[in-house]
């Protein structure tokens, strides 16, 4: 497949790392001008905030949770379940792939 001479001569790569030209700020782009233009007949967005939505419900990365208590209900292993001896996850008995020396292994670990 041959390229036409016109296409190969005019194709130019774009340098995305090159500094961009800074255009002078127009008066309409200033914060004061935008606020002034919106203050007359602009519609404001309404945010629906429930009473339960507070900043306390947000966990920040690195937050100190040492004084927090976690309440979990532990359900014992059911009669149709087993604990894999490799990954220690509780699986349904249909997931048993191998049983050796009384230890059961799931399909994921044996796969």
TIVO-563578 format. One record per residue (C-alpha): residue number from 0; x negated, y, z negated; residue in one letter. Coordinates in pm, whole numbers. Each point is the difference from the previous one (the first is absolute). Example, Ala and Ser with C-alpha at 12.3 -4.5 7.8 and 13.67 -1.06 7.14 Angstrom:
2
<r 0, <-1230, -450, -780>, A>;
<r 1, <-137, 344, 66>, S>;
***
This chain:
111
<r 0, <0, 0, 0>, X>;
<r 1, <-164, 322, 113>, X>;
<r 2, <68, 340, -154>, X>;
<r 3, <79, 289, 222>, X>;
<r 4, <-281, 250, 4>, X>;
<r 5, <237, 281, -109>, X>;
<r 6, <104, -178, -321>, X>;
<r 7, <-349, -94, -117>, X>;
<r 8, <-142, 348, 63>, X>;
<r 9, <272, 192, -186>, X>;
<r 10, <43, -225, -305>, X>;
<r 11, <-143, 170, -308>, X>;
<r 12, <-25, -125, -353>, X>;
<r 13, <146, 209, -279>, X>;
<r 14, <-231, 83, -289>, X>;
<r 15, <225, -18, -304>, X>;
<r 16, <-287, 91, -235>, X>;
<r 17, <-64, 334, 164>, X>;
<r 18, <111, 304, -202>, X>;
<r 19, <337, 132, 104>, X>;
<r 20, <65, 355, 103>, X>;
<r 21, <160, 199, -280>, X>;
<r 22, <284, 209, 133>, X>;
<r 23, <74, 322, -180>, X>;
<r 24, <298, -23, -229>, X>;
<r 25, <305, 155, 154>, X>;
<r 26, <222, 212, -226>, X>;
<r 27, <280, -257, 28>, X>;
<r 28, <-227, -271, -144>, X>;
<r 29, <-76, 179, -326>, X>;
<r 30, <174, -122, -313>, X>;
<r 31, <159, 335, -67>, X>;
<r 32, <142, 19, 353>, X>;
<r 33, <142, -351, -20>, X>;
<r 34, <161, 68, -337>, X>;
<r 35, <147, 325, 124>, X>;
<r 36, <146, -162, 311>, X>;
<r 37, <152, -284, -202>, X>;
<r 38, <144, 208, -282>, X>;
<r 39, <284, 141, 209>, X>;
<r 40, <197, -285, 151>, X>;
<r 41, <-216, -303, -66>, X>;
<r 42, <141, -323, -131>, X>;
<r 43, <-167, -151, -301>, X>;
<r 44, <-48, -372, -47>, X>;
<r 45, <184, -154, -291>, X>;
<r 46, <-177, -282, -179>, X>;
<r 47, <222, -249, -176>, X>;
<r 48, <-168, -71, -334>, X>;
<r 49, <155, -236, -248>, X>;
<r 50, <-38, 44, -374>, X>;
<r 51, <-190, -329, -23>, X>;
<r 52, <-260, 116, 254>, X>;
<r 53, <-270, 148, -218>, X>;
<r 54, <-375, 18, 10>, X>;
<r 55, <-8, -256, -280>, X>;
<r 56, <104, -273, 244>, X>;
<r 57, <-305, 54, 221>, X>;
<r 58, <-318, -196, -72>, X>;
<r 59, <-312, 183, 105>, X>;
<r 60, <-316, -189, 92>, X>;
<r 61, <-238, -11, -292>, X>;
<r 62, <273, 93, -248>, X>;
<r 63, <-55, -114, -359>, X>;
<r 64, <268, -260, -70>, X>;
<r 65, <-163, -144, -312>, X>;
<r 66, <285, 114, -228>, X>;
<r 67, <272, -142, 225>, X>;
<r 68, <175, -329, -75>, X>;
<r 69, <116, -238, 267>, X>;
<r 70, <305, -212, -68>, X>;
<r 71, <26, -312, 216>, X>;
<r 72, <242, -288, -29>, X>;
<r 73, <-190, -325, 54>, X>;
<r 74, <205, -278, 155>, X>;
<r 75, <-138, -349, -65>, X>;
<r 76, <-86, -227, 290>, X>;
<r 77, <316, -164, 134>, X>;
<r 78, <43, -373, 62>, X>;
<r 79, <-29, 47, 377>, X>;
<r 80, <-322, 207, -24>, X>;
<r 81, <-368, -73, -53>, X>;
<r 82, <-313, 203, -65>, X>;
<r 83, <-269, -37, 264>, X>;
<r 84, <-329, -114, -155>, X>;
<r 85, <-199, 212, 244>, X>;
<r 86, <174, 341, 21>, X>;
<r 87, <208, -39, -320>, X>;
<r 88, <314, 132, 167>, X>;
<r 89, <336, -152, -87>, X>;
<r 90, <143, -159, 314>, X>;
<r 91, <309, -197, 96>, X>;
<r 92, <-54, -376, 8>, X>;
<r 93, <46, 4, 379>, X>;
<r 94, <-338, 180, 17>, X>;
<r 95, <-197, -291, -149>, X>;
<r 96, <-267, -102, 251>, X>;
<r 97, <-207, -237, -211>, X>;
<r 98, <1, -150, -346>, X>;
<r 99, <-326, -130, -141>, X>;
<r 100, <-70, -114, -359>, X>;
<r 101, <329, 152, -115>, X>;
<r 102, <-89, 339, 152>, X>;
<r 103, <218, 144, 274>, X>;
<r 104, <-122, 223, 282>, X>;
<r 105, <215, 224, 220>, X>;
<r 106, <6, 8, 380>, X>;
<r 107, <-175, 336, 15>, X>;
<r 108, <-301, -124, -197>, X>;
<r 109, <-19, -328, 191>, X>;
<r 110, <63, 159, 340>, X>;
***
